[in-house]
Amino acid sequence: MLEVEILGKPLRLACKAEEKEDLLNAVSLLDEQIQEIREGGKVVGSERVAIMAALNIAHKLLTVQTRGINLNELRSTITSMGKKIDTVLNDQEKLF
């Protein structure tokens, strides 16, 4: 069980231990979107703010998916690039 706060209200969420970090990241993303919408001042009411935040996040997800970007491939590529950078940097340190 994981306890989080969204829109100033506590929520208890069930999740597996291995999913905890991803769920906390999702809560953080949602909270950031909510804060941006609230600061914009164009949307009034907690329910409407939450719906707008969810729509923004869904739109971003669909945009990524329709552009043919596979998130697993992207993660793998970033990890591979990081390893290559580490190797190059380690080789550079040996020169000095």
C-alpha positions as CSV (number, residue, x, y, z in Angstrom):
1,M,0.0,0.0,0.0
2,L,1.3,3.4,-0.9
3,E,0.0,6.7,0.5
4,V,0.3,9.8,-1.7
5,E,-1.3,13.2,-1.9
6,I,-3.0,14.7,-5.0
7,L,-4.9,17.9,-5.0
8,G,-4.2,18.2,-1.3
9,K,-6.0,15.0,-0.5
10,P,-4.4,11.8,0.7
11,L,-4.9,8.7,-1.4
12,R,-4.0,5.1,-0.6
13,L,-2.9,3.2,-3.7
14,A,-2.3,-0.5,-4.0
15,C,0.8,-1.4,-5.9
16,K,3.5,-4.0,-6.2
17,A,6.9,-3.2,-4.6
18,E,8.6,-3.2,-8.0
19,E,6.0,-0.6,-9.3
20,K,6.3,1.8,-6.4
21,E,8.9,4.1,-8.1
22,D,7.0,4.3,-11.3
23,L,3.7,5.1,-9.5
24,L,5.5,7.8,-7.4
25,N,6.8,9.3,-10.7
26,A,3.3,9.2,-12.1
27,V,1.9,11.0,-9.1
28,S,4.7,13.6,-9.3
29,L,3.9,14.2,-13.0
30,L,0.2,14.6,-12.3
31,D,0.9,16.9,-9.4
32,E,3.2,19.1,-11.6
33,Q,0.5,19.3,-14.3
34,I,-2.1,20.2,-11.7
35,Q,0.2,23.0,-10.4
36,E,0.8,24.4,-13.9
37,I,-2.9,24.5,-14.6
38,R,-3.8,26.1,-11.3
39,E,-1.0,28.7,-11.8
40,G,-2.4,29.5,-15.2
41,G,-5.7,30.5,-13.5
42,K,-7.9,29.6,-16.5
43,V,-9.5,26.5,-15.0
44,V,-11.5,26.6,-11.8
45,G,-12.4,23.8,-9.5
46,S,-10.4,20.8,-8.4
47,E,-12.3,18.3,-10.5
48,R,-11.8,20.3,-13.7
49,V,-8.1,20.9,-12.9
50,A,-7.6,17.2,-12.5
51,I,-9.4,16.4,-15.7
52,M,-7.3,19.0,-17.6
53,A,-4.1,17.6,-16.1
54,A,-5.1,14.0,-17.1
55,L,-5.9,15.2,-20.7
56,N,-2.6,17.0,-21.0
57,I,-0.7,13.8,-19.9
58,A,-2.8,11.6,-22.2
59,H,-2.1,13.9,-25.1
60,K,1.6,13.8,-24.5
61,L,1.5,10.0,-24.3
62,L,-0.5,9.7,-27.5
63,T,1.9,12.2,-29.2
64,V,4.9,10.0,-28.3
65,Q,3.1,6.8,-29.4
66,T,1.9,8.2,-32.7
67,R,5.4,9.4,-33.6
68,G,6.4,5.8,-33.5
69,I,8.7,6.2,-30.5
70,N,9.0,3.0,-28.5
71,L,9.7,4.0,-24.9
72,N,11.5,0.7,-24.2
73,E,13.8,1.2,-27.2
74,L,14.4,4.8,-26.2
75,R,15.4,3.7,-22.6
76,S,17.7,1.1,-24.1
77,T,19.3,3.6,-26.4
78,I,19.8,6.1,-23.6
79,T,21.3,3.4,-21.4
80,S,23.6,2.3,-24.2
81,M,24.7,5.9,-24.9
82,G,25.4,6.4,-21.2
83,K,27.6,3.3,-21.1
84,K,29.5,4.5,-24.1
85,I,30.0,8.0,-22.6
86,D,31.3,6.4,-19.4
87,T,33.8,4.3,-21.4
88,V,35.1,7.3,-23.3
89,L,35.4,9.4,-20.2
90,N,37.2,6.6,-18.4
91,D,39.6,6.2,-21.3
92,Q,40.2,10.0,-21.3
93,E,41.1,9.9,-17.6
94,K,43.8,7.3,-18.3
95,L,45.5,9.8,-20.7
96,F,46.1,12.3,-18.0
